[in-house]
Amino acid sequence: MGNFMNISKKIDESKLTIAENIIIIREKHQQVAEIMKEENIECWMIVVRETASNPDPIQNLVISGELVWISAFIFSNKDNKFRKTAIVGNFDVPAQQRKGIWDEVIGYKKGISAILQPFLNQLNPKSIALNYSETDVVADGLSHGLFEVLKKMLPEFVDRFQSAEKIIQKLRGRKTSNEIAFINEACQITDKINHSISSQISIGMTETEIYDLFQQEMQKYGVSHAWLAEHCPMVDAGPDKVVGHTGPLSTQITKLHNTLHNDFGVKYHGYCSDIQRMWFFGTKDEIPEELIHAFETVKTAIKKASEFIHPGVRGFEVDEIARKYVTSQGYEEFGHALGHQVGTAAHDGGILLGPLWERYGEAPKGIIEIDNVFTLELEVKTAHYGIVSLEEMIQITQNGCKFFLTPQQEWWCITKNKG
């Protein structure tokens, strides 16, 4: 019983409170009205069911809570009149009404079609945006089965269906002041944990021992993992470790004159951080020229990209700045995008700071906007010491960007031995 009580009293700073969530949803609803005008879309309809098992990636930003039966949340902008309607099963009506975020909540008992069909007939929109996308996973929340249901239920509107991708990308990308505040705090906690870990690491520790230190620090702050726990953080020691989306190894041991890399992020009140740092085991004077050059190359590439980025440029143009600099310094180009958006997920979808590769689709062609939040990250491969990789986070401002944390300027050195 004592243990249970101790666990129950632990703080949980990882999730939004209900009140915080409603505040952000109200802010996002205001943005929806603006974006629908910009995109000339008269109707955006989010259709979900059994969201505990199959949530839509956008629902926490505009709906909140869980739904059981088929539900339709309709944002309409007909004749410059913005209206928000929730059509839900009868037992979901009270919860939606209590939120106070809808202009009307309409319940049904036997089936949604009897309500939805006449509603859309009366609205008669020229287009209906639905949550499907070929390239952006966070804009692809509508399941194939529900899409088929809608086609059968609303045959007269099928030719008006279109992707809501542009709405969702702008909505997720334009961070409100409250969202920025939560992201900033997630970054500050990440920085504090990284510095605390620096004082605890010693030569001879295994990757898993270091990983465990991170878990202990996260518990102190009451935060959760920004991505899958088994590789958050990624902990990579020495030149032979294959770096990727993998967890730490108990067989991988830190050694003198080798490096340690981590990729780490936390979730604070529903918002994420994503930061990479590098350590060297030895004194500053012992760092070999090969590592000094690699670190300076990565640091400078990030700096050049940050000095170039501003509202109105496209994602691939920013990536190109860093990519060209890296190859000019004698390294092969890094095998991933320079940066992704961060928000309620570490990979928040939308515009990507990436090359025009098939795997990235149209994402690198998107136009960067004020209050987008991006990572700037890249790696170079050295001949004898493995990869050197850093990752910073930036907020896009009116004329450029600002960093959430002071970028790492030099190797963090560890000199003490285990035991």
Stockholm file with secondary structure:
# STOCKHOLM 1.0

chainA/1-419         MGNFMNISKKIDESKLTIAENIIIIREKHQQVAEIMKEENIECWMIVVRETASNPDPIQNLVISGELVWISAFIFSNKDNKFRKTAIVGNFDVPAQQRKGIWDEVIGYKKGISAILQPFLNQLNPKSIALNYSETDVVADGLSHGLFEVLKKMLPEFVDRFQSAEKIIQKLRGRKTSNEIAFINEACQITDKINHSISSQISIGMTETEIYDLFQQEMQKYGVSHAWLAEHCPMVDAGPDKVVGHTGPLSTQITKLHNTLHNDFGVKYHGYCSDIQRMWFFGTKDEIPEELIHAFETVKTAIKKASEFIHPGVRGFEVDEIARKYVTSQGYEEFGHALGHQVGTAAHDGGILLGPLWERYGEAPKGIIEIDNVFTLELEVKTAHYGIVSLEEMIQITQNGCKFFLTPQQEWWCITKNKG
#=GR chainA/1-419 SS CHHHHHHHTSCCCSSCCHHHHHHHHHHHHHHHHHHHHHHTCSEEEEEESCTTTSCCTTHHHHTCSCCCSCEEEEEEEETTEEEEEEEEEGGGHHHHHHHTCCSEEEEESSCTHHHHHHHHHHHCCSCEEESCCSSCGGGCCSCHHHHHHHHHHCGGGGGGEEECHHHHHHHHHSCCHHHHHHHHHHHHHHHHHHHHHHHHCCBTCBHHHHHHHHHHHHHHHTCEESSCGGGSSEEEESTTCCCSSCCCCTTCBCCTTCEEEEEECEEETTEECCEEEEEEESCGGGCCHHHHHHHHHHHHHHHHHHHHCCTTCBHHHHHHHHHHHHHHTTCCCCSSCSBCBCSSSSSCCSCCBCCSCGGGTTGGGSBCCTTCEEEEEEEEECSSSCEEEEEEEEEECSSSEEESSCCCCSCEEECCBCC
#=GC SS_cons         CHHHHHHHTSCCCSSCCHHHHHHHHHHHHHHHHHHHHHHTCSEEEEEESCTTTSCCTTHHHHTCSCCCSCEEEEEEEETTEEEEEEEEEGGGHHHHHHHTCCSEEEEESSCTHHHHHHHHHHHCCSCEEESCCSSCGGGCCSCHHHHHHHHHHCGGGGGGEEECHHHHHHHHHSCCHHHHHHHHHHHHHHHHHHHHHHHHCCBTCBHHHHHHHHHHHHHHHTCEESSCGGGSSEEEESTTCCCSSCCCCTTCBCCTTCEEEEEECEEETTEECCEEEEEEESCGGGCCHHHHHHHHHHHHHHHHHHHHCCTTCBHHHHHHHHHHHHHHTTCCCCSSCSBCBCSSSSSCCSCCBCCSCGGGTTGGGSBCCTTCEEEEEEEEECSSSCEEEEEEEEEECSSSEEESSCCCCSCEEECCBCC
//
